[in-house]
Amino acid sequence: MLLDIQAVDAPRGFRLIGELDASNAATLSEAIQSEVDRGGDLTLDLAGLAFMDSTGIQVLVRTAQSLEGRGNLILVSPGNLVRRILELIPVQKLDNVEIVGDEDQS
């Protein structure tokens, strides 16, 4: 399955739909880079993300590190599978990462 990346104005960020893996992680990095460069909080709506592998986690970690001291990475409504993957890493241990949204969503 492909990854659909949709820019969102309010809150500033992107909606991810599909699967985030090695085949498209670089595409996501490129798509969000200009917003990361701007600084400030960046929101990624993960409600439509069905799967994410370690390369997707790496993109999130690098994004948070790039924003450090300039903004937060806010991960919204990850489904159950993606939330479990995020908790294994755990990405939320980074000071500027927030995971928000219904934990029961799938």
C-alpha atoms as an extended CHARMM CRD file, in Angstrom:
* protein
*
       106  EXT
         1         1  MET       CA              0.0000000000        0.0000000000        0.0000000000  PROA      1               0.0000000000
         2         2  LEU       CA              1.1990000000        3.4820000000       -0.7660000000  PROA      2               0.0000000000
         3         3  LEU       CA              1.5560000000        6.3680000000        1.6240000000  PROA      3               0.0000000000
         4         4  ASP       CA             -0.6440000000        9.3960000000        1.0280000000  PROA      4               0.0000000000
         5         5  ILE       CA              0.8110000000       12.5650000000        2.5820000000  PROA      5               0.0000000000
         6         6  GLN       CA             -1.6660000000       15.4480000000        2.8880000000  PROA      6               0.0000000000
         7         7  ALA       CA             -0.6260000000       18.8980000000        4.0860000000  PROA      7               0.0000000000
         8         8  VAL       CA             -2.8840000000       20.3470000000        6.7840000000  PROA      8               0.0000000000
         9         9  ASP       CA             -3.0050000000       24.0350000000        7.7410000000  PROA      9               0.0000000000
        10        10  ALA       CA             -4.6690000000       23.8710000000       11.1540000000  PROA      10              0.0000000000
        11        11  PRO       CA             -2.9030000000       22.5700000000       13.0590000000  PROA      11              0.0000000000
        12        12  ARG       CA              0.1640000000       22.9470000000       10.8720000000  PROA      12              0.0000000000
        13        13  GLY       CA              1.3390000000       19.5470000000        9.7540000000  PROA      13              0.0000000000
        14        14  PHE       CA              0.4520000000       16.5070000000        7.7070000000  PROA      14              0.0000000000
        15        15  ARG       CA             -2.0830000000       13.6870000000        7.5930000000  PROA      15              0.0000000000
        16        16  LEU       CA             -0.5550000000       10.2940000000        6.7960000000  PROA      16              0.0000000000
        17        17  ILE       CA             -2.7180000000        7.6150000000        5.1970000000  PROA      17              0.0000000000
        18        18  GLY       CA             -1.5630000000        4.1170000000        4.3110000000  PROA      18              0.0000000000
        19        19  GLU       CA              1.7050000000        2.4510000000        5.2850000000  PROA      19              0.0000000000
        20        20  LEU       CA              5.0150000000        4.0590000000        6.2370000000  PROA      20              0.0000000000
        21        21  ASP       CA              7.9740000000        1.8080000000        5.4770000000  PROA      21              0.0000000000
        22        22  ALA       CA             11.3720000000        1.6790000000        3.7820000000  PROA      22              0.0000000000
        23        23  SER       CA              9.7850000000        2.1940000000        0.3550000000  PROA      23              0.0000000000
        24        24  ASN       CA              8.4120000000        5.6500000000        1.1810000000  PROA      24              0.0000000000
        25        25  ALA       CA             10.1540000000        6.9700000000        4.3270000000  PROA      25              0.0000000000
        26        26  ALA       CA             12.4240000000        9.2130000000        2.2320000000  PROA      26              0.0000000000
        27        27  THR       CA              9.3560000000       10.6540000000        0.4870000000  PROA      27              0.0000000000
        28        28  LEU       CA              7.8820000000       11.6060000000        3.8720000000  PROA      28              0.0000000000
        29        29  SER       CA             11.1750000000       13.1500000000        5.0020000000  PROA      29              0.0000000000
        30        30  GLU       CA             11.3090000000       15.2780000000        1.8630000000  PROA      30              0.0000000000
        31        31  ALA       CA              7.6440000000       16.2830000000        2.1450000000  PROA      31              0.0000000000
        32        32  ILE       CA              7.9560000000       17.5650000000        5.7220000000  PROA      32              0.0000000000
        33        33  GLN       CA             11.4570000000       19.0610000000        5.5380000000  PROA      33              0.0000000000
        34        34  SER       CA             10.3790000000       22.6310000000        4.6850000000  PROA      34              0.0000000000
        35        35  GLU       CA              7.9950000000       22.6680000000        7.6610000000  PROA      35              0.0000000000
        36        36  VAL       CA             10.7060000000       21.2670000000        9.9470000000  PROA      36              0.0000000000
        37        37  ASP       CA             13.0670000000       23.9960000000        8.7160000000  PROA      37              0.0000000000
        38        38  ARG       CA             10.4750000000       26.6380000000        9.6710000000  PROA      38              0.0000000000
        39        39  GLY       CA             10.4480000000       25.4000000000       13.2560000000  PROA      39              0.0000000000
        40        40  GLY       CA              7.4990000000       25.5750000000       15.5970000000  PROA      40              0.0000000000
        41        41  ASP       CA              5.1440000000       22.7460000000       16.4520000000  PROA      41              0.0000000000
        42        42  LEU       CA              4.5030000000       20.1920000000       13.7250000000  PROA      42              0.0000000000
        43        43  THR       CA              1.5360000000       17.8180000000       13.8370000000  PROA      43              0.0000000000
        44        44  LEU       CA              1.3860000000       14.4340000000       12.1400000000  PROA      44              0.0000000000
        45        45  ASP       CA             -2.1080000000       12.9330000000       12.0500000000  PROA      45              0.0000000000
        46        46  LEU       CA             -1.5280000000        9.1720000000       12.1700000000  PROA      46              0.0000000000
        47        47  ALA       CA             -5.1750000000        8.0490000000       12.3540000000  PROA      47              0.0000000000
        48        48  GLY       CA             -5.0420000000        6.7670000000        8.7680000000  PROA      48              0.0000000000
        49        49  LEU       CA             -1.6560000000        5.0810000000        9.1180000000  PROA      49              0.0000000000
        50        50  ALA       CA             -2.1730000000        1.3140000000        9.1050000000  PROA      50              0.0000000000
        51        51  PHE       CA              1.4790000000        0.2620000000        9.4560000000  PROA      51              0.0000000000
        52        52  MET       CA              4.8730000000        1.7150000000       10.2640000000  PROA      52              0.0000000000
        53        53  ASP       CA              8.2400000000       -0.0450000000       10.3180000000  PROA      53              0.0000000000
        54        54  SER       CA             11.6090000000        0.9490000000       11.7870000000  PROA      54              0.0000000000
        55        55  THR       CA             12.4040000000        3.3270000000        8.9310000000  PROA      55              0.0000000000
        56        56  GLY       CA              9.2100000000        5.2250000000        9.7140000000  PROA      56              0.0000000000
        57        57  ILE       CA             10.2640000000        5.4310000000       13.3630000000  PROA      57              0.0000000000
        58        58  GLN       CA             13.6330000000        6.7950000000       12.2240000000  PROA      58              0.0000000000
        59        59  VAL       CA             11.8830000000        9.5620000000       10.2750000000  PROA      59              0.0000000000
        60        60  LEU       CA              9.8980000000       10.5290000000       13.3880000000  PROA      60              0.0000000000
        61        61  VAL       CA             12.9810000000       10.4990000000       15.6110000000  PROA      61              0.0000000000
        62        62  ARG       CA             15.0270000000       12.5850000000       13.1470000000  PROA      62              0.0000000000
        63        63  THR       CA             12.1250000000       15.0110000000       12.7760000000  PROA      63              0.0000000000
        64        64  ALA       CA             11.8350000000       15.4420000000       16.5520000000  PROA      64              0.0000000000
        65        65  GLN       CA             15.5990000000       15.9020000000       16.8610000000  PROA      65              0.0000000000
        66        66  SER       CA             15.5570000000       18.5410000000       14.1060000000  PROA      66              0.0000000000
        67        67  LEU       CA             12.7890000000       20.4200000000       15.9220000000  PROA      67              0.0000000000
        68        68  GLU       CA             14.4460000000       20.2210000000       19.3460000000  PROA      68              0.0000000000
        69        69  GLY       CA             14.5490000000       23.6310000000       20.9760000000  PROA      69              0.0000000000
        70        70  ARG       CA             12.4000000000       25.0700000000       18.1810000000  PROA      70              0.0000000000
        71        71  GLY       CA              9.1350000000       23.1340000000       18.4460000000  PROA      71              0.0000000000
        72        72  ASN       CA              7.3180000000       19.9240000000       19.2870000000  PROA      72              0.0000000000
        73        73  LEU       CA              6.4050000000       16.9440000000       17.1430000000  PROA      73              0.0000000000
        74        74  ILE       CA              2.7880000000       16.0910000000       17.9190000000  PROA      74              0.0000000000
        75        75  LEU       CA              1.6040000000       12.6380000000       16.8330000000  PROA      75              0.0000000000
        76        76  VAL       CA             -2.1880000000       12.5300000000       16.6730000000  PROA      76              0.0000000000
        77        77  SER       CA             -4.4480000000        9.4760000000       16.9810000000  PROA      77              0.0000000000
        78        78  PRO       CA             -2.1530000000        6.5960000000       16.1060000000  PROA      78              0.0000000000
        79        79  GLY       CA             -4.1260000000        3.3860000000       15.6370000000  PROA      79              0.0000000000
        80        80  ASN       CA             -3.5090000000        0.4270000000       17.9420000000  PROA      80              0.0000000000
        81        81  LEU       CA             -0.7370000000       -1.1750000000       15.8600000000  PROA      81              0.0000000000
        82        82  VAL       CA              1.1320000000        2.0860000000       15.2550000000  PROA      82              0.0000000000
        83        83  ARG       CA              0.7040000000        3.1030000000       18.9090000000  PROA      83              0.0000000000
        84        84  ARG       CA              2.2420000000       -0.2130000000       20.0370000000  PROA      84              0.0000000000
        85        85  ILE       CA              5.2000000000        0.3620000000       17.7170000000  PROA      85              0.0000000000
        86        86  LEU       CA              5.6470000000        3.8910000000       19.0970000000  PROA      86              0.0000000000
        87        87  GLU       CA              5.5540000000        2.5660000000       22.6550000000  PROA      87              0.0000000000
        88        88  LEU       CA              8.2260000000       -0.0470000000       21.9160000000  PROA      88              0.0000000000
        89        89  ILE       CA             10.7900000000        2.5330000000       20.8610000000  PROA      89              0.0000000000
        90        90  PRO       CA              9.4880000000        4.6670000000       22.8730000000  PROA      90              0.0000000000
        91        91  VAL       CA              9.3840000000        7.8670000000       20.8490000000  PROA      91              0.0000000000
        92        92  GLN       CA              7.5700000000        9.7850000000       23.6060000000  PROA      92              0.0000000000
        93        93  LYS       CA             10.7410000000        9.6950000000       25.7290000000  PROA      93              0.0000000000
        94        94  LEU       CA             12.0680000000       12.4460000000       23.4850000000  PROA      94              0.0000000000
        95        95  ASP       CA             11.4020000000       15.7170000000       25.2800000000  PROA      95              0.0000000000
        96        96  ASN       CA              9.6000000000       17.3650000000       22.3750000000  PROA      96              0.0000000000
        97        97  VAL       CA              7.3230000000       14.5150000000       21.2510000000  PROA      97              0.0000000000
        98        98  GLU       CA              3.6720000000       14.2820000000       22.2840000000  PROA      98              0.0000000000
        99        99  ILE       CA              1.2920000000       11.4600000000       21.4180000000  PROA      99              0.0000000000
       100       100  VAL       CA             -2.3170000000       12.5890000000       21.6510000000  PROA      100             0.0000000000
       101       101  GLY       CA             -5.6290000000       11.0410000000       20.6960000000  PROA      101             0.0000000000
       102       102  ASP       CA             -7.9020000000        8.1700000000       21.5890000000  PROA      102             0.0000000000
       103       103  GLU       CA             -5.9410000000        5.0630000000       22.5980000000  PROA      103             0.0000000000
       104       104  ASP       CA             -8.8860000000        2.8780000000       21.6080000000  PROA      104             0.0000000000
       105       105  GLN       CA             -8.8620000000        4.0160000000       17.9880000000  PROA      105             0.0000000000
       106       106  SER       CA             -7.7660000000        1.4700000000       15.4300000000  PROA      106             0.0000000000
